Amino acid sequence: MKPIKMVDLLGQYQRIKPEIDQAIQQVLTATEFIQGPPVRQFESALSTFLDGAHVVTCGNGTDALQIAMMALDFEPGDEVILPVHTYVATAEVIALLRLVPVFAEVNPDTFTIDPAGIERLITKKTVAIVPVHLYGQCADMKPILEIASRHGLKVIEDGAQSLGADYFSDAVRAKGCTLGTIGTTSFFPSKNLGAFGDGGAMITRDEKLASRLRMIANHGQQKKYQHDIIGVNSRLDTLQAAILSVKLKYLSDYATRRNSVASFYDDHLNDSPFVKTPVRATYSTHVFHQYTIKVQGVGRDSLKNYLQEKGIPTMIYYPIPLHLQLAYRRAGFDEGAFPITETLSRTVLSLPIHTEMDEEQLSYICETIGRFS
Ligand SMILES: *Cc1c(COP(=O)(O)O)cnc(C)c1O
């Protein structure tokens, strides 16, 4: 049996090596390493994939969130609501811009922001809601968009883990990241569309906003040496864009493969008394960036250690909730403030899932979990 890994970037590369190598070689000989033609070509291909929404690439997914918030002209002290169960980047850019992160509890089954808890967090200073499409499934966007429109708030979708997931309800059906004011994503190597380094993108249906995002990502300039607004330097490398254009063609296939792995786990772990398999929301497709179970009745860490001894890696996303992180203690929350998220931090476990897993590995993982006592 092949060794089991959380991600298998080498195996994924080897399946499309000739195409990738050719794309890289072309960039090396053209030598337009910064903002070469492959960057716009990739933006245009991703735009097509996202049903025509405007795409502006940047240096990474964290920058994408930051530039999005810069483009919306928030003032220091303005409040931004985000789920407390997320990766630190979501909160970090809010704090960095001297905005105030306002944590919201998540739904224990879908792991995404609970719309029912949002409205009571809204004050006169609230300017935006940032739903995070965690683990590869969209947050419940319809009620979030309704709340936002009732209160005149912007919506920034953090789609770093969900590129390719669709949201649907009676009122809307669309690609995740195209429903709110701005969507953001990441091309970190282990994400569903992974580069061979850092990368990120912002997505919007608003053409004016798209050019503003593009300006901010490029030192606030539209014309060289003419700086109309304060910007940053955040670019997707030409090399990464060329690689991503090749991999984008396989993104739907990657999602199918991840879904097969997830279905195998569903089928073989459902009977385990201490495993709660992830819930599939009725309003979203799932691209399974992570397959995250909840461990019940036994210690999560003892299961994790047992699997480690059997050669099965697992990860905990995320072991310490944001409100209990030292950097975010200023918000003044203590243990007990977000009981659902705190329980998740003690019970979630992400199993290996990637595009290269085979049935032998999957059977071994499920049988090994089945033998745990
Ligand atoms: C990965 C990730 C980011 C940040 O992306 P980078 O490209 O690593 O900066 C932001 N939000 C979430 C939810 C992520 O998973």
The ligand as a MOL file (V3000), in Angstrom:
LIG
                    3D

  0  0  0     0  0            999 V3000
M  V30 BEGIN CTAB
M  V30 COUNTS 15 15 0 0 0
M  V30 BEGIN ATOM
M  V30 1 C -6.0380 29.0350 3.4770 0
M  V30 2 C -7.0510 29.9680 4.0160 0
M  V30 3 C -6.8940 31.3730 3.9540 0
M  V30 4 C -5.6100 32.0400 3.5420 0
M  V30 5 O -5.0700 31.6670 2.3560 0
M  V30 6 P -3.4950 31.8730 2.0980 0
M  V30 7 O -3.3730 31.7340 0.6190 0
M  V30 8 O -2.7830 30.8100 2.8550 0
M  V30 9 O -3.1400 33.2410 2.5630 0
M  V30 10 C -7.9360 32.1680 4.3750 0
M  V30 11 N -9.0780 31.6480 4.8470 0
M  V30 12 C -9.2660 30.3130 4.9630 0
M  V30 13 C -10.5620 29.7990 5.4760 0
M  V30 14 C -8.2560 29.4300 4.5540 0
M  V30 15 O -8.4480 28.1140 4.6720 0
M  V30 END ATOM
M  V30 BEGIN BOND
M  V30 1 1 1 2
M  V30 2 1 2 3
M  V30 3 2 2 14
M  V30 4 1 3 4
M  V30 5 2 3 10
M  V30 6 1 4 5
M  V30 7 1 5 6
M  V30 8 2 6 7
M  V30 9 1 6 8
M  V30 10 1 6 9
M  V30 11 1 10 11
M  V30 12 2 11 12
M  V30 13 1 12 13
M  V30 14 1 12 14
M  V30 15 1 14 15
M  V30 END BOND
M  V30 END CTAB
M  END
